[in-house]
Amino acid sequence: QVQLVESGGGLVQAGGSLRLSCAASGRTFSTYNMAWFRQAPGKERELVATIGDAGDSTDYADSVKGRFTISRDNVKNTVYLQMNSLKPEDTAVYYCNAQRFGVSLYWGRGTQVTVSS
């Protein structure tokens, strides 16, 4: 069992930056691929970014490429999402997700990000 707790959300003006963190419990964090998803009001949850278990492979949704960076620290059992040049359309609840073999196994409760224009 892995518990995920997100933090770092908040209200920011367009063009600003935020850094989300997701702290994981347990000793097996380094065996999971990790991802960030987001869900805006009235929309489906969408994949934002993924990172491999060793942190050596990353992938991004086209909408955030060049603006967001996913990273992880397997000593601190934490995955991060650095979000720069934020836009109002980035407003959503952001969720941390642990995966194996492409299957989502664990979710955090989410952290709200609101970008004002």
C-alpha positions, 0 to 999 in steps of 0.5 A: 500500500502506498499513500500519496499526499500532494501539496504546493497548490494555490492561487497564482497570476498568469505567467507565474510559477508553482511547484507541486510536491507529492510525498509517498509513504512506504519503502517501495516508492522507487519501484513505481512510475509516477504521474501527475494528472489534473481535472478541471471543473466539468472536464475529464481527468487528464494526464499531465506528466509521467516519470519512470521509476529511476527518474530517467524518462519523462513524458508530457502532455502537449499542452504543458511541454516546455512549461512543466517539469516532472522530477523525483527524489527516491531518497525523499520518496517525493515527486515534484511538478514544477509549473512555469508560465502558468495559464488560466487553462491550467486551473484544475485539481492536480493529482499524484498517481503511482503506476506499474506496467501502465496501470494506475494503482494509487492516487492522492487526494489532489491539490487545487491550482488556480491561475488568475488572468 
